[in-house]
Amino acid sequence: MTYQEFKQKVDALWEKFWTGGITNPLSVIEQITYLIFLKMLDEQEDKKARTAKLTHKPYKTNFPNFKINPFDKNSPKIKGEDVRWRNLRQKSGDDLLNTMRDKVFPFLKQCDFSNTKAGAYLKDSYLLINKPSLLSAAINDIDDLPLEQDDIKGNLYEYLLSKLSTAGINGQFRTPRHIIKMIVELVDPKKNERIADPMCGTAGFLVAALNHILQKNSSASGQITDDYYAGDLLSDADSKFMQKEMFYGFDFDASMLRVASMNMMLHGIENPNIFYQDAFSQNFYERNPKQAKSYFDVILANPPFKGSLDYDDVSSDLLSKVRTKKTEVLAVPFFLRLLKSGGRVGIIVPAGILSTENEAYKQARKLLVEDNQLDAVITMPSGVFKPYAGVATAVLLFAKGGNTDKVWFYEMENCGFSLDDKQTPIDDNDIPEVIEFYKDKRESKKSFNVSKEELVAQDYSLLPSKYKEVEYKPRVFEHTPQEYVQMIIESEKKSLAILEKLQKMLEVKHG
C-alpha cells in the first residue's frame, strides 16, 4: 500500500464518521483507537498461540471468558472468542452494533490486558457509534489496513492526529509536528535518559523523542522507511529501559490520556507511563513521589496558556519560587523541580513571558538566568499555531543548575508552512538553519548572542529587540532637490491643463 493510498483510506474513514454524526475530531480518533486496539489484540493473541505451540509453554489469553457485570453473580457469562476481531468482522447490522455495545465494551472496561496502563484508561471507554452502517464500514476499512507493519501503525496515528490541526473543533489543540521535531532535535534526548512531558496531550513530544532515539540508534539496514527506524543498535537493556522507564506523560484530560496511551502503544511502547495528573496541583508529589523531584533528564512540553489557576490548588513550593497563577510562568519552577541537576528542557511559551514587566514574569526569567543555564531563546512567527490562535510564541532551551554565560537568540520568520489558517507547505523554512546554527551558537542576520551582563542590565528581558542592533541604511535619492521641485511644477501644470479642458467641456454642454 502506497502512502497516498493509505491517506485516501483514512480520509474516507474520517468522512464516514463525519457524515455519521461524530464530528468532534478527538472523539473520532478515540473511536478509531478502540477498533484498532481490538484488531491489534487479536493479532497479538495469534502470536501468543504460535509461540506457545513452539515452546510448549502455556500463555495467558487476551480473551478470557467474562461476565457482562462482574459484580452480579447472575450476570450472563460471555465467551472471550465472541469479542475477537475475527468474529466481529463477520457480523453486520444490528447484530454487530449490539455485540459491540453489550459485549465488546463491557469486555474493554473490565480486562486489564496484562495490567498495562493503557488498559486502565480503557476502563471508562464508551461507544459513540450508534449507526450499524457506520460501524460496519469502520471495521471493514480498518481491517483493510496492514497494521501488522509498524510504520503503517505509526503513520496511521500521526495522520489521524494531524486531523486535529485541520478540524479545529471544540477547542482541541495540537502542537504542530514540525515544531515538535525541531525542539526534540535541539534538546537531543539520549537512549539512557528519562523523558517527561508533564502536559502531554496526545503524547506528540514523547513519540517524537522515541523516533529521534530510534533513528540515532539504527544501522543503515535498520531504516525501514523515510521516517521509521528499527533501533537495531539498541541493546536488550536499552530496549527494556525504553519500554519501562524512559517515557512519562501526565495530563488531567481523560480523553487525551486514552489517546496518548494508544499513540505510544502504536509506536511500540507497550506499557507507557501515562498518568492522570494536574501538573501544578498540590497532590502531584503525593501521587508521584519518585517522579516529583530530581528524576528526569529531559522535559519536552507545550504548557497550557489557559490563564489563571486557583491559588488553593497550586503547590506551595512552586508559589514560593514564582508568585503567580499564570500556568506558563509556573511551568518554569515546576520543570526545574522535576529535573535532575544538568537536566535539559525544551518548551514553548507565549511571547509575553519574554518581556512582561509583571513581577512574577521577572522572577521566572531571573530564576533561569541567575540560578540555571538559559541556553537559547527562539522566537517564532505568530501564525505557527493557526488555525487555533495567532499568538506569538517562543521556544526556551535551558538546563537545571550551572551558569548562564550567554544566551543565543534566533528570530524565526518561516517554518516551512504558510502562516494562515490553511497551513500550506512552502519553500521558506528557517528550521534547518535553527538546528544547524544552534550547534555552535552561530550568529547571522537572524541570530545573535547576548551576555549575562547585558541581560541583567535590561532587567532580565528576553525580548530580542532589546539587544539586536538595528542597521540603518542611508536613503539614496535618485534626483536633486531642485529636480524634485521642477517635477512637482510640471505635474501641477498638467493637472491645471486637464481642469481647464474639463471646464470648457462643461461650458459647451450647458451653454
Buried (B, 14 or more C-beta within 10 A) or exposed (E): EEEEEBBEBBEEBBEBBEEBEBEBBBBBBBBBBBBBBBBBBBBEBEEBEEEEEEEEEEBEEBBEEBBBEEEEEEEEEBEBEBBBBEBBBEBBEEEBBEBBBEBBBBBBEBBEBEEBBBBBBBEEBEBBBEBBBBBBBBBEBBBEBEBEBBBBBBBBBBBBBBBBBEBBEEEBBBBBBBBBBBBBBBBBBBBEBBBBBBBBBBBBBBBBBBBBBBBBBBEEEBBBEEEBBBBBBBEEEBBEBBBEEBBBBBBBBEBBBBBBBBBBBBBBBBBBBBBBBBBBBBEBBEBBEEBBBBBBBBBBBBBBBEEEBEEEEBBEBBBEBBEBBBBBBBBBBBBBBBBBEEBBBBBBBBBBBBBBEEEBBBBBBBBBBBBBBBBBBBBBBBBBBBBBBBBBBBBBBBBBEBEBEBBBBBBBEBBBBBBEEEBEEEEEBBBEBBBEBBEEBBEEEBBBBBEBEBBEEBEBBBBBEBBBEEEEEEEEEEEEEEEEEEEEEEEEEEEEEEEEEEEEEEEEEEE
